[in-house]
Amino acid sequence: MVEKTITLRFDGSVWCNLDIALRNLDQVFRRILRQLPDKLSVIEWYILRALYEQDGQHASDLANAVGRAATSFTPNLDKLQGKDLIERRPDPGDRRAVRIFLTEKGRNVESQINEATEDIEQLVRGLFSPAEYQAFLGAVTALQTVNSDSVDSD
């Protein structure tokens, strides 16, 4: 196997280079998702995927599942509801809470969402050898545990 030369910008700053990589991948994801019906945004794609895993989630749990603050999540749900992909229903056990459910249309686009997901996964997987990919998945898993509580502030 040929060794790859590692070239990082900004004096090797992990954060800057990770941000650049994520922005590049975000553009690729957007291009793939624009081919879907309703031209989904990346966050809408995340929400639908989370609902395919568990339909009827509380809005706050769904926001947490896709890494967004519940306080700024409503516009995302409004857009999906406007596209007739989800519906909000009151929680019978807690009148203050709302549950989010897929509509029939939302369920009907699942195969297209899954195909787009596989296209994205194959693209990323193709960038690495199998061993590198496993290491990459480990790094992504570790990075997902980082939050604002992980940093000491004075």
C-alpha positions as CSV (number, residue, x, y, z in Angstrom):
1,M,0.0,0.0,0.0
2,V,1.2,3.5,-0.9
3,E,1.5,5.8,2.1
4,K,-0.5,9.0,1.8
5,T,1.0,12.4,2.4
6,I,-0.9,14.3,5.0
7,T,-1.3,18.0,4.1
8,L,-3.3,20.1,6.5
9,R,-3.9,23.9,6.2
10,F,-3.6,26.6,8.8
11,D,-0.5,25.1,10.5
12,G,-2.2,21.8,11.0
13,S,-5.1,23.2,13.0
14,V,-7.5,20.2,13.5
15,W,-10.5,22.4,13.9
16,C,-9.9,24.5,10.8
17,N,-9.3,21.4,8.7
18,L,-12.2,19.5,10.1
19,D,-14.5,22.5,9.4
20,I,-13.2,22.7,5.8
21,A,-13.8,19.0,5.3
22,L,-17.3,19.2,6.7
23,R,-18.2,22.2,4.5
24,N,-16.9,20.3,1.4
25,L,-18.9,17.2,2.4
26,D,-22.0,19.4,3.1
27,Q,-21.9,20.7,-0.4
28,V,-21.7,17.1,-1.8
29,F,-24.6,16.1,0.5
30,R,-26.7,19.1,-0.7
31,R,-26.1,18.2,-4.3
32,I,-27.3,14.6,-3.7
33,L,-30.3,15.7,-1.7
34,R,-31.4,18.2,-4.3
35,Q,-32.1,15.3,-6.6
36,L,-34.7,14.0,-4.2
37,P,-38.4,15.0,-4.4
38,D,-39.0,18.1,-2.3
39,K,-35.3,19.2,-2.5
40,L,-34.6,18.3,1.1
41,S,-32.0,20.2,3.1
42,V,-29.4,18.3,5.1
43,I,-31.3,18.9,8.4
44,E,-34.6,17.8,6.9
45,W,-32.8,14.6,5.7
46,Y,-31.5,14.0,9.2
47,I,-35.0,14.5,10.7
48,L,-36.6,12.1,8.3
49,R,-33.9,9.5,8.9
50,A,-34.5,9.8,12.7
51,L,-38.2,9.4,12.2
52,Y,-37.6,6.3,10.1
53,E,-35.8,4.8,13.1
54,Q,-38.5,5.9,15.5
55,D,-41.7,7.6,14.4
56,G,-43.7,9.7,16.8
57,Q,-40.8,11.2,18.7
58,H,-41.3,14.3,20.9
59,A,-40.1,17.4,19.1
60,S,-37.4,18.0,21.7
61,D,-36.1,14.4,21.5
62,L,-36.0,14.6,17.7
63,A,-34.0,17.9,17.9
64,N,-31.5,16.2,20.2
65,A,-31.3,13.2,18.0
66,V,-30.2,15.3,15.0
67,G,-27.9,17.6,17.1
68,R,-30.0,20.7,17.1
69,A,-31.2,22.9,20.0
70,A,-34.9,22.4,20.7
71,T,-35.4,26.1,21.0
72,S,-34.5,26.8,17.4
73,F,-36.0,23.6,15.9
74,T,-39.5,24.7,15.0
75,P,-38.7,26.2,11.6
76,N,-37.2,22.9,10.5
77,L,-40.4,21.1,11.4
78,D,-42.5,23.9,9.7
79,K,-40.7,23.3,6.5
80,L,-41.1,19.5,6.6
81,Q,-44.8,20.0,7.5
82,G,-45.2,22.4,4.6
83,K,-43.8,19.7,2.3
84,D,-46.4,17.3,3.8
85,L,-43.7,14.9,5.0
86,I,-44.5,15.1,8.7
87,E,-47.3,16.0,11.0
88,R,-47.4,17.3,14.6
89,R,-49.8,15.6,17.0
90,P,-50.4,16.5,20.7
91,D,-49.0,14.0,23.1
92,P,-52.0,12.4,24.9
93,G,-49.9,12.0,28.1
94,D,-48.6,15.6,28.2
95,R,-50.7,18.3,26.7
96,R,-47.6,20.6,26.6
97,A,-45.7,18.2,24.4
98,V,-45.9,17.5,20.7
99,R,-45.0,14.3,18.9
100,I,-43.8,14.3,15.3
101,F,-45.1,11.6,12.9
102,L,-44.3,10.8,9.3
103,T,-47.2,11.4,6.9
104,E,-47.9,8.8,4.2
105,K,-45.9,11.0,1.8
106,G,-43.0,11.0,4.3
107,R,-43.1,7.2,4.5
108,N,-43.3,6.9,0.7
109,V,-40.0,8.7,0.2
110,E,-38.0,6.5,2.6
111,S,-36.6,4.3,-0.2
112,Q,-35.3,7.4,-2.0
113,I,-33.8,8.7,1.3
114,N,-32.1,5.4,1.9
115,E,-30.7,5.4,-1.7
116,A,-29.3,8.9,-1.2
117,T,-27.9,7.8,2.2
118,E,-26.1,4.8,0.5
119,D,-24.7,7.1,-2.2
120,I,-23.2,9.3,0.5
121,E,-21.9,6.4,2.5
122,Q,-20.2,4.8,-0.5
123,L,-18.6,8.2,-1.4
124,V,-17.1,8.6,2.0
125,R,-16.2,4.9,2.4
126,G,-14.4,5.1,-0.9
127,L,-12.0,7.7,0.4
128,F,-10.4,5.2,2.8
129,S,-9.0,1.7,3.0
130,P,-11.1,-0.6,5.2
131,A,-8.8,-0.1,8.2
132,E,-8.7,3.6,7.7
133,Y,-12.5,3.7,7.5
134,Q,-12.8,1.8,10.8
135,A,-10.4,4.3,12.4
136,F,-12.3,7.2,10.9
137,L,-15.6,5.8,12.3
138,G,-13.9,5.6,15.7
139,A,-12.8,9.2,15.4
140,V,-16.3,10.4,14.4
141,T,-17.8,8.5,17.3
142,A,-15.4,10.1,19.7
143,L,-16.0,13.6,18.3
144,Q,-19.8,13.1,18.7
145,T,-19.3,13.0,22.5
146,V,-17.7,16.5,22.6
147,N,-20.0,19.2,23.9
148,S,-19.7,22.6,25.5
149,D,-19.4,20.9,28.9
150,S,-16.2,19.3,27.7
151,V,-14.4,22.7,27.8
152,D,-13.3,24.4,30.9
153,S,-14.3,28.1,31.0
154,D,-12.8,30.7,33.3
